[in-house]
Amino acid sequence: MREAEMHGSVQDVPPVINEARRGGMRQLAFISAMVSLVASFAVAAAPIPLYNTYRAEDGFTNAGISMAVVAYAIGTIASLLVLGRLSNHLGRRLTSIASLGLLLLGCLLLLNVRDIEILLAGRLLVGVGTGLASSSLTSYIVDAAPSRPEWLASVASSQGPMLGLTVGAIASGALVQFGPWPRDLIYLVCVGFLLLSGGLISISPETATLTPGAWRSLLPRVGVPAHVRHLLPVAAAVFLATWATGAFYQAFVPALVED
């Protein structure tokens, strides 16, 4: 009887330990995904303060800088449309690491900007990586977020990109103005944070239940619920206006301020 009681008490201990370990691993996944999301969008903003440098030292025109902004937008939109659901089929970890790899390749290209074609290719790669990160890492954050407070998942996934863009632009501007190697240092810093993010994601647990149909998920699907369809034109106009203003800011405001 006593042996049975002792045996039962020993059996009761491991689930408690496993549950605590599971909670700790999910917390690691949440932190890793959050750090990676901020780092991804910081990379997206990093080249903006360098546009004036490229104009002055490499002779890039305003049209060329505009095309760099367009290349980033095309990469992001295409990635969201085609790759947006891929993490449901391949897993959050794999797609998140793939997005960080694309951003890393983009940074390595931007380290060697000497003509407009390299800048366009680098921004296109960064756009594709950012789009994939936006879908996979935000899903990872929502999956791994603690249940309390309830607002944490939505705030972290929605405000992470804004935080990353802000940090990336400010850090890049400071390093370009005051740091050594003004054309390269910000990209080296970004590479370091991307490698750190990839390492954190690689040791984090998978949170998605994988489903078949990865190839079918690459076909874009766009749908609007019928009860909000009448709001689509207004929302589209607002989005176009705000994003166009943001694109103008990225391309031309540094030059205007300098003038």
KOLLOGU-657840 format. One record per residue (C-alpha): residue in one letter; x, y, z. Coordinates in steps of 0.25 Angstrom, whole numbers, plus 5000, padded with zeros to 4 digits. Example, Ala and Ser with C-alpha at 12.3 -4.5 7.8 and 13.67 -1.06 7.14 Angstrom:
a504949825031s505549965029
***
This chain:
m500050005000r501150105004e501950064992a500750084983e500550224989m502050254987h502050204973g500750284970s501450414976v502650394968q501750374955d501050504959v502350594959p502850584944p501550644938v501750774947i503250784942n502850764928e501750864928a502650964934r503750934924r502650944913g502251084918g503651124918m503951084904r502651154899q503151274906l504451264899a503751244886f502951374889i504251454892s504951404880a503851434870m503651574876v505151604875s505251544861l503951624857v504651754862a505951724855s505251694842f504651824841a505851894846v506551834834a505451894825a505652034830a507252024831p507552074816i506652204817p507652294823l508652244813y507952294801n508552434801t509952364802y509652284790r509152414783a510452484786e511452384785d510852294774g510052384766f508752314768t507552394763n506252424769a505652334760g506552224764i506252244778s504752244775m504952104769a505652054781v504452084789v503552024779a504451894778y504251884793a502751894792i502651794781g503451694789t502651714801i501251704794a501651584786s502151514798l500951544806l500051494795v500751374791l501551324804g500551384814r499951244818l501151164816s501551154831n500251074834h500750964825l502250974827g502251024842r502551154848r504051124851l504451084837t503751204830s504251294841i505651254838a505451264823s504951404825l506251444833g507151374823l506451454811l506751584820l508151544822l508351524807g507751664805c508751724815l509951654809l509551714795l509351854801l510751844807n511251854793v510351964787r511152034775d510052034765i508552044765e508351904760i508951854773l508051944782l506851904774a507151754776g507551774791r506251844794l505451744786l506051634795v505751714807g504351734803v504151584801g504751554814t503951654821g502651604815l502951464820a503351504833s502151584835s501251464833s502051354840l502651434852t501351504855s500651364855y501751314863i501551424873v500051394874d500251244876a501351264887a500751384894p500351364909s498851354912r499051474922p498951584919e497951564907w498351684899l499851644899a499851564886s499051664878v499951784883a501251704881s500851654867s500351794862q501351884868g502551804866p502751854852m502551994856l503551984867g504551914857l504352024846t504552134857v505852074863g506452034849a506252174844i506752244856a507952154858s508352154844g508352304843a509152314856l510152214851v510252284837q510452424844f511352384855g511952244853p513052194845w512852124832p511552204829r511152124817d511351984824l511251984839i509751984840y509651864830l510751794839v509951824851c508651774844v509351644840g509751624855f508351634860l507851544849l508751434853l508451454867s506951444863g507151324855g507851254867l506751284876i505651234866s506451104864i506451064879s504951104880p503851004880e502950994868t501551044871a500751014858t500050884855l500550854841t499550824830p499750774816g499550864804a500750954804w500750964789r499251004788s499451104799l500351184789l499151224780p498751354785r497351364791v496651504793g495351504800v494551614807p493351574816a492051624810h491651704822v492851794821r493051794806h492451934805l493551994814l494651934804p494752064795v494852154807a495952064814a496652054801a496752204799v497252224813f498252114812l498752164798a498852304803t499652274816w500552174809a500852274798t501152374808g502152274815a502752244801f502952384798y503552414812q504552294810a505052334796f505052494797v504952554811p506452534814a506852604802l505852714805v506352734819e507752744814d507352844804
***
